[in-house]
Amino acid sequence: MTSSPPASPASPPPPAPPGRWKPLAVLAAVFLFGGVAGTAIGRATAFRDLETTFRGPPTEARAQFRLRAMRRQLDLTDDQVRELRATLAEAEAEREKLLSECRPALDALRDRTDASVKGVLTPDQRARYEELEAERRRHPRPPPHGPGPRGRGPGGRGE
């Protein structure tokens, strides 16, 4: 009976051929580039749509946003879209009429509030407050999330 030679200690597997990882790296790079490019194109398209919407009057923009959301979530027919567009236009006209009627009272309230706020501030704070107010008037922005529940401000806590 012949004996087999003693087993040599386990040696590490031979290294992978040098060019084997390159196709995987190229595939990963193409996948990553596709994701970045898709994100960039999506953002550019969204910004273009927003810019197009905001070129019109605010009342039209508000109605367009609302109609787009309903189309997306309710699968509206073309006839429904036409009817809803007319309904939203009527509602916006009525909204503008109501706002124009109460605007003088709202402006007076804002002026009284500003005067009270300025009475509490130091001269330096008052100057900074006036700068911030001037900036706000030059570039008005909508509230970040609109009114909260029951119109009580952000989060519905009366803030």
GIZI-V134821 format. One record per backbone hydrogen bond with DSSP energy under -0.5 kcal/mol. NH is the residue of the N-H (numbers start at 1). CO is the residue of the C=O. E is the energy in kcal/mol with one decimal. If there is no record, write none. Layout:
BEGIN
nh-><NH | NH>
co-><CO | CO>
e-><E | E>
END
This chain:
BEGIN
nh-><20 | 23 | 24 | 25 | 26 | 27 | 28 | 29 | 30 | 31 | 32 | 33 | 34 | 35 | 36 | 37 | 38 | 39 | 40 | 41 | 42 | 43 | 44 | 45 | 46 | 47 | 48 | 49 | 50 | 51 | 52 | 53 | 54 | 55 | 56 | 56 | 61 | 62 | 63 | 64 | 65 | 66 | 67 | 68 | 69 | 70 | 71 | 72 | 73 | 74 | 75 | 81 | 82 | 83 | 84 | 85 | 86 | 87 | 88 | 89 | 90 | 91 | 92 | 93 | 94 | 95 | 96 | 97 | 98 | 99 | 100 | 101 | 102 | 103 | 106 | 107 | 108 | 109 | 110 | 111 | 112 | 113 | 114 | 115 | 116 | 117 | 118 | 119 | 120 | 120 | 121 | 126 | 127 | 128 | 129 | 130 | 131 | 132 | 133 | 134 | 135 | 136 | 137 | 138 | 139 | 148 | 151 | 152 | 156 | 157 | 158>
co-><17 | 19 | 20 | 21 | 22 | 23 | 24 | 25 | 26 | 27 | 28 | 29 | 30 | 31 | 32 | 33 | 34 | 35 | 36 | 37 | 38 | 39 | 40 | 41 | 42 | 43 | 44 | 45 | 46 | 47 | 48 | 49 | 50 | 51 | 52 | 53 | 57 | 58 | 59 | 60 | 61 | 62 | 63 | 64 | 65 | 66 | 67 | 68 | 69 | 70 | 71 | 77 | 78 | 79 | 80 | 81 | 82 | 83 | 84 | 85 | 86 | 87 | 88 | 89 | 90 | 91 | 92 | 93 | 94 | 95 | 96 | 97 | 98 | 99 | 102 | 103 | 104 | 105 | 106 | 107 | 108 | 109 | 110 | 111 | 112 | 113 | 114 | 115 | 116 | 117 | 117 | 122 | 123 | 124 | 125 | 126 | 127 | 128 | 129 | 130 | 131 | 132 | 133 | 134 | 135 | 153 | 148 | 149 | 153 | 154 | 152>
e-><-1.7 | -0.6 | -0.5 | -2.2 | -2.7 | -2.4 | -2.5 | -2.5 | -2.6 | -2.4 | -2.5 | -2.8 | -2.5 | -2.0 | -2.4 | -2.9 | -2.6 | -2.2 | -2.5 | -2.6 | -2.4 | -2.5 | -2.5 | -2.4 | -2.3 | -2.8 | -2.2 | -2.4 | -2.4 | -2.8 | -2.4 | -2.2 | -2.7 | -0.9 | -0.5 | -1.0 | -2.2 | -2.7 | -2.1 | -2.7 | -2.6 | -2.1 | -2.7 | -2.9 | -2.3 | -2.1 | -2.7 | -2.4 | -2.2 | -2.6 | -1.2 | -2.2 | -2.2 | -2.3 | -3.0 | -2.6 | -1.8 | -2.4 | -3.1 | -2.0 | -2.2 | -2.3 | -2.4 | -2.1 | -2.4 | -2.6 | -2.6 | -2.0 | -2.6 | -2.7 | -2.4 | -1.6 | -1.6 | -1.5 | -2.2 | -3.0 | -2.2 | -2.1 | -2.4 | -2.4 | -2.4 | -2.6 | -2.8 | -2.2 | -2.2 | -2.8 | -2.8 | -1.5 | -0.8 | -1.3 | -1.1 | -3.1 | -2.2 | -2.1 | -2.9 | -2.4 | -1.8 | -2.5 | -2.5 | -2.3 | -2.3 | -2.4 | -2.2 | -1.9 | -2.3 | -0.8 | -1.9 | -1.6 | -1.9 | -1.0 | -1.3>
END
